[in-house]
């Protein structure tokens, strides 16, 4: 059975826009037969990485810091797909960034030059992660506001030499709480994207476009937020 590990970086936890989109996505993942685990970075005690490289130079694979990451590392090692879910901040919420930095112990310290001429690493052999997926929401109107978080997720995937399997993006996500046919269709497509990821190994581009579809015209958005 495919295992999916999701971490939601929103400080709003279960009440946030990110949870609304992520939970629908995970419904589709579970419907496709995958096993899921969901954590909220703001419910966890995750200390900032100190950059000491104990996990690379002293005891490879072992972090010197003692906190909730000790509980997460075995789960990360046994998962097939890592789902990073976050609202757009500048660019990421603090605890979520700390979680990403603390992935270093599951990365192999042997660096190599890849075909793109960038120095990259790989996960340790006991880490099963093969794909990284981004689920992200943004209060601003434009889809372009996701550029930085997409780059962060894509670069992480490249840095550990696994597939970046795509991004589920929802701009002006405040309007997702207005229950109507448009928002219902978006949530249905979130479920479809999760199902496609497990059953077909990829999310369809037209499904992702439906999730990001505009709910309000720019002028109306500006007037409402003036």
N, C-alpha and C positions, 0 to 999 in steps of 0.2 A: 504493500500500500504506500502511495506517495504521501510524504509528510510535509506539511506547510507550517512554517513558523512566521507569525506576524507580530510586529511591534508597532504600536500606535504612539506617536510622539506628541499628540495633542494634549495640552494642559487641561483641556475641557473634558478629557476622558470619554466616558460613554455618552455624554451629552453633546459632544462636538460634531461639527460638520464632517470631519474626517471619519468618525465612528459610523456615521450614517452611510457613507459610501463604502467604507471598508467592510462593514457587517454584511451589506448586500453582496459584495464581491465574494466574501467568504461563504455565504450561503450557496453560491454557485460552485465554489470549490468543493464544499462538502457534498453537494448533490452529485458531483462527478465522481465521488467515492474516495476523496482524499481525507487524510486526518489533519486536523488543524489545531494549533495552539496560538492563543492571542495574549499578549502582554501590553501593558501601558507603561511607557518609560517613566512617567511622573508618579507611578505607584511604587516604583522600584528605587532602591538605594544604589545609585551608580556613581562612584567617585570619578572625577576627571582623570584621564590618563596622565601620568607624570613624565612620560617619555624616557623612562629609565632603561628600557629595553631588557629588563630582567627576563621577560617572556621570550626573547630572541637569543640573548647572549649568555645568560646564566642557566636558566631551566626552560628550554624551548617548549612552548605550549602552556606554560604555567604563569598566571599573572600574580604579581607580588601583592596586589591590593585585595583586601577581603571585604566583599560586599555581595549584593545580589547577582552580580555577573557570575559568581561561582556556581550558582544554581542554573544559570542560562547556558553556560558553555557546553555541558553535555547535551542539552536539547538542540543547540545550534549544530553540534557535530553530527547529530543523527537526522537532521532535516534535509529534505531534497530541494525545497524552494524557500527562499527568504523574502518575505514581503515587508518592505519599508513603507510605513504609512505616516504621513506628516502634513500638517498645514504649512503654507508658505510663511516663514518669518523672514529674518534677514541673515542667512537664508533659512536656518533651522532652529527649533526650540532647543534650549540648553541641554536638558536631560537626554534628548534624542541624539544630539551631537555627541554627547559623552558615550552613549551606547555604541555608536558607530566607531568612535576612536578606540574603544575597548575591544573591538574585534581583532585587534593586533595579535593576541595570543593564539588564535586559531589559524593565523597565517604563517606559512613556512618562511623562515629567515633567509632562505637561499633565493637571491634575486637573479633575474635573468632579463636579457634584452629581447623584447618581443618584435614581431614583424613591423609594428608601427614605430620602431626605434625608441620606444619608451621602456624604462626600467620598471618591471612588474614583479609581483610575487605570485604565489599560488597558495591555496589552502593546504593545511596538513593533510596527509593521506587519509586520516581517520575522519575528515570532514566531508560529508556527503553532498553539501550544497552544490547544485548545478545551475541554478537560475536565481536571479535577483529581479524582483518586480517592485515598481514604485506605485503607491496609491497616494494621491495628493489633492488637497483642496486649497482654494484661495478665495478670499473675500473680494478681490479686485475683479474688474470686468474682463480684462484681456487674458487670453490663453498664453500670451507671451510672458506673463509673470511667473510661469513655471520653468523658464529656461535654466535658472541656476540650480534648482532642486533636481531637475532631470540630469543635469551635468554631474552633480554630486553622486547620484545613484549609478549613473552609467560609468563614471570613473571608478567607483568602488568595484563594480563588476569586472572592469578591465584590470584593476589592480590585483584582484585575486584570481584572474583568468577564468571567469565563468561567464555564462550568457546573461546579458541584460535583456530580460524577456518582455520589456515594454512598460508603459506608464498609463495608469488609469487617472485621468485628470478632470477635476470639476471646478471651473472658474465661477466667480460670483456665487459661491456655494450657500450664502445666506438664503437665497431664494429656493433652495431645496426643501425648506421647511414649509413652503406654501404647497399644500396638497392639491394637485391637479393632474391632468392627464400627461402633461409634459414631464413633471417630476417623477411620476409613476413609471413612465417609459424609461427615464434615465436609470432609475433603480433596477428595473428589469434588465437593462443592458449591463449593469454592473454584475448582476448574477450570471448573465450569459458569458461575460468576459472571464469570470472565475471558472465557469464550467469548461469553456474553450481551452483555457490554460492547462487544465488537467487532462481533458480528453484528447486534445489535439496537439498539446505542447506549445501552443501559441495563442495569443488573443488576436482576433481579426481587426484589421484597421478600421473597417466600417463600424464595428461595435464600439471601439474606442472613440470614434468621432461622434457617435450618438450620445455617449456619456458626457462629452465636452460641449454638446450643442448649446447654443445661446438660449437663455430663458427670458431675457429682457433686452430691449434695444439699448444701445449705448447712451443715447440722449435721456431716456427714461431713467437709466441707472444713475446718471450724473444728477438729474433733478431730484431723485429720491435721496441721494447722499449729499446734497448740497448743504 
